[in-house]
Amino acid sequence: MNCRVCGANKFKPIYQQNENEVVQCRECGFGSLRAIPDATKLHQLYQGDYHSAISVEDYQADAQQKFNLVKQYLNKGGQLLDYGCGLGQLVNLAQQWGAAPQGYDISTAAARETEKRFGMKVKTGKPTLHLFPKHRFDVITAFDVIEHIPDFKQTLRWFNSWLKPGGYLIMTTPSLDAWDAKLLGKKWYGFTKAYQGEHVNYFGELSLGLALQETGFKVKQFRQWGFVRSVDYL
């Protein structure tokens, strides 16, 4: 096994539950689920009622917080891709604001729900480089997406191709450097997503920065981020 960020081959275990083990590269700190499910199983995880655990109200409030950040980098009429758009709240907010948004989600059920609720066409199915034209978007967002993708470098290269020169990629992902990860250790929320193979990647600032630089990006900023959730959800 070699690290999918830096190529090193020395790891330490940082989480295990039954057969689900997360190991961390001793060189760059990248964490990986040791046994990554095959593509068919991963695809099946996100179909059906995957998005039903969180209320529509919580999704809406969370999307508003995200879009308040995104619109700092986007002009009216600007081309926005929300990759992993879920139930489409962010795409809808962008359209109402005056941007030209496009959504993509691997979940056919989520894509159809977005189309039904907001009347917006969402692309779905197996992603490829040719999913979108080269240099199409001013901003690409991928909120809580990269931790789900085994070949994340390929996806980052696609993002780079789809972005216009000087465009922005805005991502969130659970961080091994975050205070809650350090405080909670093996009880950290991020590790609970290893149970079914949902989270296959665990980044810190160093490992994510290396992955971005290798795929053609210049890192502008790292910052702490969080969910918006209601008391009922908690």
C-alpha positions in Angstrom: 0.0 0.0 0.0 1.3 3.4 -1.0 0.0 6.8 0.2 -2.4 8.2 -2.5 -1.0 11.7 -1.7 2.8 11.5 -1.4 3.5 7.9 -2.4 5.2 6.9 0.9 4.6 3.4 2.3 4.8 3.8 6.0 1.5 4.0 7.9 0.1 3.9 11.4 -3.5 2.8 12.4 -5.6 5.6 13.8 -9.1 4.0 13.8 -10.6 0.5 13.7 -14.1 -0.9 14.0 -14.5 -4.5 13.1 -13.0 -4.8 9.6 -13.0 -1.1 9.0 -9.5 0.3 9.6 -8.2 3.8 8.9 -4.5 4.2 8.5 -2.4 7.4 8.4 0.7 8.1 6.3 3.6 8.9 8.5 5.0 11.3 6.0 2.2 13.6 5.0 -0.5 12.7 7.5 -3.1 11.5 4.9 -5.6 9.1 6.3 -7.1 6.3 4.2 -9.6 3.5 4.7 -7.5 0.5 4.2 -10.1 -1.6 2.4 -11.9 0.7 0.0 -15.2 -0.6 -1.4 -15.5 -1.1 -5.1 -17.1 1.5 -7.3 -20.4 -0.3 -7.5 -20.8 -0.5 -3.7 -19.8 3.2 -3.4 -22.3 4.2 -6.0 -25.1 2.3 -4.2 -24.4 4.1 -0.9 -25.7 7.4 -2.2 -28.9 6.3 -3.9 -32.4 6.2 -2.4 -32.9 8.0 0.9 -29.2 8.9 1.6 -30.1 12.5 2.2 -33.1 12.0 4.4 -31.2 11.9 7.7 -31.1 15.8 7.7 -34.1 18.0 7.6 -34.9 20.2 4.6 -34.6 23.2 7.0 -31.1 22.3 8.1 -30.0 21.7 4.5 -31.4 25.2 3.6 -29.7 27.0 6.5 -26.4 25.2 5.8 -26.6 26.1 2.1 -27.2 29.7 2.9 -24.0 29.8 5.0 -22.1 28.2 2.2 -23.4 30.5 -0.4 -22.5 33.6 1.7 -18.9 32.4 1.2 -19.2 31.4 -2.4 -20.7 34.7 -3.7 -17.5 36.5 -2.5 -15.8 34.8 -5.4 -18.6 34.9 -8.0 -20.1 37.7 -10.0 -23.7 38.0 -11.1 -24.1 35.9 -14.2 -21.0 33.9 -13.3 -20.8 30.2 -14.0 -21.0 28.0 -10.9 -20.7 24.2 -10.6 -21.8 22.6 -7.4 -20.2 19.2 -7.5 -22.1 16.9 -5.2 -25.1 19.2 -5.1 -27.3 16.9 -3.0 -30.8 18.2 -2.9 -29.9 21.4 -4.7 -30.3 24.1 -2.1 -27.0 25.9 -2.9 -27.7 25.7 -6.7 -31.1 27.2 -6.1 -29.7 30.1 -4.0 -27.1 30.8 -6.6 -29.8 31.0 -9.3 -32.0 33.3 -7.2 -29.0 35.6 -6.6 -28.3 35.9 -10.3 -25.5 33.4 -11.0 -25.7 30.7 -13.7 -25.4 27.5 -11.7 -25.1 23.9 -12.7 -25.4 20.9 -10.3 -24.0 17.4 -10.4 -24.6 14.6 -8.0 -23.8 10.9 -8.2 -27.2 10.2 -6.6 -29.9 9.9 -9.3 -32.5 10.2 -6.5 -31.0 13.5 -5.3 -30.7 14.9 -8.9 -34.4 14.1 -9.6 -35.5 15.6 -6.3 -33.6 18.8 -7.1 -35.2 19.0 -10.6 -38.7 18.4 -9.1 -38.3 20.9 -6.3 -36.5 23.7 -8.1 -37.1 23.0 -11.8 -33.4 22.8 -12.4 -31.6 20.2 -14.6 -28.9 18.4 -12.6 -26.4 16.1 -14.2 -25.9 12.7 -12.6 -24.4 9.3 -13.4 -20.7 8.2 -13.6 -18.4 11.3 -13.7 -15.8 11.7 -16.5 -13.6 14.4 -17.7 -16.1 15.1 -20.5 -19.0 15.7 -18.1 -18.4 19.5 -18.6 -16.5 21.5 -21.2 -13.0 22.8 -20.6 -12.8 26.3 -18.9 -16.5 26.4 -18.3 -16.8 27.6 -14.7 -15.8 30.7 -12.7 -16.2 28.8 -9.4 -16.5 25.1 -8.5 -17.8 24.1 -5.1 -17.4 20.6 -3.6 -18.8 20.6 -0.1 -18.0 17.4 1.8 -17.3 15.5 -1.4 -13.5 14.8 -1.7 -13.5 12.4 1.3 -15.9 10.1 -0.6 -13.8 9.8 -3.8 -11.1 7.1 -4.0 -9.4 8.6 -7.0 -9.6 12.2 -5.7 -6.6 13.4 -7.7 -8.3 12.5 -10.9 -11.4 14.5 -9.8 -9.2 17.5 -8.8 -7.6 17.4 -12.3 -11.1 17.5 -13.8 -12.0 20.5 -11.6 -8.9 22.2 -12.9 -9.8 21.5 -16.5 -13.4 22.7 -16.0 -12.4 26.0 -14.3 -11.6 29.1 -16.2 -8.1 30.4 -15.8 -8.1 32.3 -12.5 -11.2 30.5 -11.3 -11.8 29.2 -7.8 -12.4 25.8 -6.2 -14.1 26.0 -2.8 -14.2 22.7 -0.8 -14.9 21.4 2.7 -13.9 18.1 4.1 -13.5 16.7 7.7 -10.0 17.5 8.9 -7.7 15.4 11.0 -6.2 18.7 12.1 -9.5 20.0 13.5 -9.9 20.6 17.2 -12.8 18.1 17.5 -10.8 15.4 15.8 -8.0 15.9 18.2 -10.3 16.1 21.2 -12.5 13.1 20.4 -9.9 10.8 18.9 -11.5 7.5 17.9 -15.0 8.9 18.9 -14.6 11.6 16.3 -17.7 12.1 13.9 -15.5 11.7 10.8 -14.6 8.2 11.7 -18.2 7.1 12.0 -18.4 7.5 8.2 -15.8 4.7 7.7 -18.3 2.1 8.8 -19.9 1.5 5.4 -17.0 2.9 3.4 -18.6 6.2 3.0 -15.5 8.2 3.9 -12.4 6.7 2.3 -10.1 9.8 2.6 -9.1 11.7 5.7 -7.1 14.9 5.0 -5.2 17.4 7.1 -3.9 20.7 5.9 -0.5 19.3 4.7 -1.9 16.3 2.8 -4.8 18.3 1.2 -2.4 21.1 0.2 0.0 18.6 -1.4 -2.9 17.0 -3.4 -4.1 20.4 -4.6 -0.7 21.6 -5.6 0.1 18.3 -7.5 -3.2 18.7 -9.5 -2.5 22.3 -10.5 -4.0 24.5 -7.8 -2.5 27.3 -5.8 -3.9 27.2 -2.3 -5.4 30.6 -1.3 -6.7 29.8 2.2 -7.4 27.1 4.7 -10.0 27.8 7.4 -12.1 26.0 9.9 -15.7 25.4 8.8 -18.7 23.7 10.3 -22.2 22.4 9.7 -25.4 24.3 10.4 -27.7 22.0 12.3 -30.8 22.5 14.4 -31.2 21.5 18.1 -33.6 18.8 16.9 -30.9 17.2 14.8 -28.4 17.3 17.6 
